Amino acid sequence: MTTLSTLSLFDMQFIKDFLTPERITLFIRVILMLAIGLPVISFITRVINRIVKEKLSLQSKLIVTRTIKYSLVTLLLVMVLNEFGFKVSALLGAAGILGVAVGFASQTSVSNIISGFFLISEKPFQIGDVIEVEEITGIVDSIDLLSVKLKTYDNRYVRIPNETMIKTGVINMTRFPIRRAQTMLRVSYKEDIGKVLEILRDIAENLPGANEERAPLILLDSLSESSVNISFGVWTDTSNVFNMKTQMILAVKKRFEEEGIEIPWPQIEIHNA
């Protein structure tokens, strides 16, 4: 019982020694600083976001707002540390030495940051574009200093380092307002190719959503072992490409069946000696 009383008295004395009027005043100043500073930073960020919304692209807007937000948060942190008596100059010196050490140890990250600036300035794609890189196709979700984030059509999250984006060929599938939906058709050698081409022209002219200002692609591509191969493509709005390709294949199959056009299977003829 005496031991518990002694400990309790010791704790009370420790609290009294720790919570001096100067420290209480310091804590109140820091709490007020955070209570005022954080909402102000949030307000300034929202205002900047509205100002640049109509003037900059989405990724440029994100870079500007994030840079301002992080700068203000850093300033607030420095002010709080200064209240606690930390020397900012000493902290900056230590941060500089640490930065040099980390820089040598993380050359890949530095390369990604530099590549990120090239991506932002060159603008090969924007947030919301559909791109293909290294056989990965997805919608650009964000462009950050270290990496580009994609969301695939089957709802997977893909992170690709900026350095990879710079070194690898990137296909932007939604850069232009119209695209050509294209497929390869095979017809039998016995068919009248002129008639087949006329049928394809008629199909292309009557497909819903086909661009009337761009001529369809109807090209004799090659002669294979069992068929004449024809490239068939129709221009349409970029957002309608996949739907158009489905319409093309269905229309060709239906029309070929109606006209008796044979779509051959690979065949091998064996002759007895």
Secondary structure as UniProt FT lines:
FT   HELIX           2..18
FT   HELIX           21..53
FT   TURN            54..55
FT   HELIX           58..83
FT   TURN            84..85
FT   HELIX           88..105
FT   HELIX           107..122
FT   TURN            127..128
FT   STRAND          130..133
FT   TURN            134..135
FT   STRAND          136..143
FT   STRAND          147..152
FT   TURN            153..154
FT   STRAND          157..161
FT   HELIX           162..167
FT   STRAND          170..172
FT   TURN            173..174
FT   STRAND          178..187
FT   TURN            189..190
FT   HELIX           193..206
FT   TURN            208..209
FT   TURN            212..213
FT   STRAND          217..223
FT   STRAND          228..237
FT   HELIX           238..240
FT   HELIX           241..259
//
